[in-house]
Amino acid sequence: MRIVVLAGGIGGARFLRGLRAAAPDADVTVVGNTGDDIYLFGLKVCPDLDTVMYTLGGGINEEQGWGRRDETFVVKEELAAYGVEPTWFGLGDRDFATHIVRTQMLDAGYPLSQITEALCDRWEPGVRLLPMTDDRVETHVVVEDEKGRRAIHFQEWWVKLRASLPALAITPVGAPEAKPAPGVLEAVEEADFVLFPPSNPVVSVGTILAVPGIRDALLAKTVVGVSPIIGGAPVRGMADACLTAIGVETSAAGVAGFYGPELVNGWLVAPEDAPHFASPGLEPMTVRAHPLLMSDPEATRALARAAVDLALELA
């Protein structure tokens, strides 16, 4: 099987680990979100790409779901002692090495797709990991506080403010002018089907879809998605704050409608949501109930297998 997965950070990475166990012989290409990317301390940081790479490569901090295991923060502490901002985004010492290598290669003229491939040579994630684009895209959030209405980087809103200020708008700056990274459209064209894991539908999967050409390519494929919402609440993180910002109900049906039945053919929802799933206008999307919590490796494998089985059925 040839499978393409559009992935954000923690939820996408853990789903991919289950997919590798559920379909060990499959040829999997992961198109990673780069809208969360940010320059910190002069270094290019790609949180979602790195989370996928570390998780599948065995280097992730399992408790956090992000960052390196056995991490230390000496450099972070020294930067803070010098008064260097920002102090709210913590990079570990091991993690710094990845960003240094990436930035050096960018400065040498290599595109992000080639750099990601080079980094994966070390981690051997067992999938082909592609950034959604080699072009610079950054998600910005419009907020209003005592300083007035202003746009801030998504990471400041998400990490520093914990989405405590309502988002008036969420915009992937640079996406309309971006081009899919080499190999992205080809992978979609050759795929037997495409999966949307339970990643943030607005700032992860939605940002990937904002790159011209990607959504159009997916319209010709069988696409199965996994709801990131259980019982009206996000499985993890603050996806509800993102959905509210764009006027979408925080529900399995709301996210399904956001993607649209013309794009998503199959939709996995939690058993408790299935009896209440309102689908007017969502036909002919096929909705199936399955436990969605990735609470352990077996549950994660079973969820990924259910997505694969539904995709094969619909294809």
C-alpha positions in Angstrom: 0.0 0.0 0.0 1.0 3.6 -0.7 -0.3 5.9 2.0 0.0 9.7 2.4 -0.6 11.2 5.8 -1.1 14.9 6.5 0.3 15.4 9.9 0.8 18.1 12.6 2.6 17.5 15.8 1.9 15.2 18.8 -1.4 13.6 17.6 -0.1 13.1 14.1 3.2 11.6 15.3 1.5 9.2 17.6 -1.0 8.1 15.0 1.9 7.5 12.6 3.6 5.3 15.1 0.3 3.3 15.3 0.1 3.2 11.5 3.6 1.7 11.2 2.5 -1.1 13.5 -0.8 -1.5 11.8 0.6 -1.6 8.2 4.3 -2.4 8.6 4.7 -3.1 4.9 3.1 0.1 3.7 5.0 2.8 1.9 4.1 5.9 3.9 4.8 9.5 3.0 4.1 12.1 5.6 3.4 15.7 4.6 4.3 17.8 7.6 2.9 21.1 8.7 5.5 23.9 8.6 3.1 26.8 9.6 4.3 26.4 13.2 7.9 27.1 12.2 9.6 29.9 13.9 13.1 31.5 14.1 14.4 31.5 17.6 17.9 32.7 18.7 18.8 32.9 15.0 17.8 29.3 14.4 15.1 27.8 12.2 12.8 25.6 14.4 10.3 23.2 12.8 8.3 21.9 15.7 5.9 19.6 13.8 8.6 18.0 11.5 10.8 17.4 14.5 8.0 15.9 16.6 7.3 13.4 13.8 11.0 12.7 13.3 11.8 12.2 17.0 8.7 10.2 17.8 9.2 7.7 14.9 13.0 7.7 15.4 12.8 6.8 19.1 14.1 10.1 20.5 10.9 11.8 21.7 10.1 12.8 25.3 7.2 10.4 25.7 5.7 12.2 28.7 5.6 15.6 26.9 5.0 14.3 23.4 7.5 16.9 22.1 11.2 17.6 22.5 14.0 15.1 23.2 14.1 12.5 25.9 16.9 12.8 28.5 17.0 16.5 27.7 18.9 19.2 29.6 18.4 23.0 29.4 21.8 24.6 30.2 21.8 26.7 27.0 18.3 27.9 27.7 19.3 28.9 31.3 22.4 30.7 30.0 20.4 32.7 27.4 17.9 33.7 30.1 20.8 34.8 32.3 21.9 37.2 29.5 18.4 38.5 29.2 17.9 37.1 25.7 14.3 36.8 24.6 12.1 34.9 24.2 12.2 33.1 27.5 8.8 31.5 27.1 9.9 29.0 24.4 12.2 26.4 25.8 14.7 24.6 23.5 16.7 21.8 25.1 20.4 21.3 24.6 19.9 18.2 22.4 17.2 19.9 20.4 19.4 22.9 19.7 21.7 20.6 17.7 19.0 19.8 15.2 18.1 23.5 14.7 21.8 24.4 14.3 22.3 21.8 11.6 19.0 22.9 9.9 20.0 26.6 9.9 23.5 25.9 8.7 22.1 24.0 5.7 19.5 26.6 5.0 22.3 29.3 5.0 24.2 27.0 2.6 21.3 27.1 0.2 19.7 23.8 0.7 15.8 23.7 0.6 13.9 22.5 3.7 12.8 19.3 1.9 16.5 18.2 1.4 17.4 19.2 4.9 14.6 17.2 6.4 15.7 14.2 4.4 19.3 14.6 5.7 18.1 14.9 9.3 16.0 11.8 8.8 19.1 9.8 7.7 20.0 9.8 11.4 16.6 9.1 12.9 15.4 6.6 10.4 11.7 7.2 11.1 10.5 4.5 8.7 8.4 6.9 6.6 9.3 9.5 4.0 8.9 12.9 5.8 8.3 15.9 3.5 7.6 19.5 4.6 4.4 20.8 3.0 6.5 23.4 1.2 10.1 24.7 1.0 8.8 28.3 1.1 8.4 30.2 4.3 5.0 30.0 5.8 4.2 31.1 9.4 0.8 31.0 11.1 -0.1 34.3 12.7 -3.0 35.0 15.1 -4.8 38.3 15.5 -5.6 39.2 19.1 -6.7 42.2 21.0 -5.4 43.3 24.4 -4.3 46.4 26.3 -1.8 47.0 23.4 -4.6 47.0 20.9 -5.4 44.8 18.0 -2.2 43.1 16.7 -1.0 40.0 14.9 1.4 37.7 16.8 3.1 34.4 15.8 1.1 31.3 16.5 3.7 30.1 18.9 3.4 33.2 21.1 -0.4 32.7 21.2 -0.2 28.9 21.8 2.9 28.5 24.0 3.2 31.9 25.9 -0.4 32.9 26.1 -1.9 29.3 26.1 -4.6 30.7 23.8 -5.9 32.7 26.7 -6.7 35.6 24.4 -9.5 34.9 21.9 -8.2 34.6 18.4 -9.9 37.1 16.1 -8.3 35.5 13.0 -5.8 32.8 12.2 -3.8 33.2 9.0 -1.1 31.1 7.4 1.1 34.0 6.2 2.8 33.1 3.0 0.7 30.1 2.2 -1.1 31.6 -0.8 2.2 32.2 -2.6 3.8 28.9 -1.5 4.4 25.9 -3.7 4.2 22.3 -2.5 7.6 20.8 -1.7 9.1 18.5 -4.3 7.6 15.1 -4.0 4.4 16.1 -2.3 2.0 16.2 -5.3 3.7 13.1 -6.8 3.2 11.2 -3.5 -0.5 12.1 -3.4 -1.0 11.1 -7.0 0.6 7.7 -6.5 -1.1 7.0 -3.1 -3.8 4.4 -2.7 -5.4 6.7 -0.2 -4.8 9.6 2.2 -5.2 9.8 5.9 -5.9 12.8 8.2 -4.8 11.9 11.7 -6.3 13.6 14.8 -4.1 16.7 14.3 -5.4 20.2 14.8 -7.7 20.8 11.8 -7.1 24.5 11.7 -3.4 25.1 12.2 -2.0 21.7 11.3 -4.0 19.9 8.5 -5.7 23.1 7.5 -2.4 24.9 7.0 -1.2 22.1 4.8 -4.4 22.3 2.7 -3.8 26.1 2.4 -0.8 25.5 0.1 -2.1 25.9 -3.4 -2.3 22.6 -5.3 -2.5 20.2 -2.3 -6.2 20.3 -1.6 -7.0 20.0 -5.4 -4.7 17.0 -5.6 -6.5 15.3 -2.7 -9.9 15.8 -4.3 -9.0 12.9 -6.7 -8.1 10.5 -3.9 -9.9 8.5 -1.2 -9.4 10.5 2.1 -10.2 9.2 5.5 -10.0 11.4 8.6 -9.9 10.8 12.3 -11.9 13.3 14.5 -9.7 15.3 16.9 -12.8 16.0 18.9 -14.4 13.6 21.5 -17.7 14.6 23.2 -17.3 18.3 22.2 -13.7 18.6 23.5 -10.3 18.3 21.9 -8.5 15.0 22.4 -5.4 17.1 23.2 -4.4 20.7 23.1 -6.6 23.7 22.4 -8.1 23.0 19.0 -11.4 24.4 20.4 -9.9 27.8 20.5 -8.7 27.5 16.9 -12.1 26.3 15.7 -13.9 29.1 17.6 -11.7 31.6 15.8 -12.9 30.5 12.4 -16.5 30.0 13.4 -16.6 26.2 13.5 -18.4 24.2 16.2 -16.1 22.1 18.4 -17.6 18.8 17.5 -16.9 15.8 15.3 -19.5 17.0 12.9 -18.2 20.6 13.0 -14.7 19.4 11.9 -16.1 17.1 9.3 -18.0 20.0 7.8 -14.9 22.2 8.0 -13.1 19.7 5.8 -16.2 19.0 3.6 -17.6 15.8 2.1 -16.1 16.7 -1.2 -12.6 16.2 0.4 -13.1 13.7 3.1 -14.8 10.4 2.1 -14.6 8.6 5.5 -14.7 9.9 9.0 -13.9 8.1 12.2 -15.7 9.4 15.3 -15.8 8.3 19.0 -18.6 5.9 19.9 -20.2 8.5 22.2 -20.4 10.9 19.3 -21.8 8.6 16.7 -25.5 8.6 18.0 -25.5 12.4 18.0 -23.6 12.9 14.7 -25.5 15.5 12.8 -24.7 15.1 9.1 -27.0 17.2 7.0 -25.0 18.5 4.1 -22.2 16.0 4.8 -23.5 13.2 2.6 -22.0 11.1 1.1 -19.3 11.1 3.8 -19.1 7.6 5.5 -19.1 7.9 9.3 -17.8 5.1 11.5 -17.5 4.8 15.2 -14.2 3.6 16.8 -12.4 4.4 20.1 -10.2 7.4 19.4 -8.1 7.7 22.5 -4.5 6.7 21.7 -4.0 5.6 25.3 -1.4 2.8 24.6 0.4 1.3 21.6 -2.4 -1.3 21.0 -5.2 1.3 21.0 -3.1 3.5 18.7 -2.4 0.6 16.3 -6.1 -0.4 16.3 -7.2 3.2 15.5 -4.7 3.4 12.6 -5.9 0.0 11.4 -9.5 1.1 11.5 -8.6 4.2 9.3 -6.7 2.0 6.9 -9.6 -0.5 6.6 -12.2 2.2 6.0 -9.9 3.7 3.4 -9.5 0.4 1.6 -13.2 -0.2 1.7 -14.1 3.2 0.3 -11.3 3.0 -2.3 
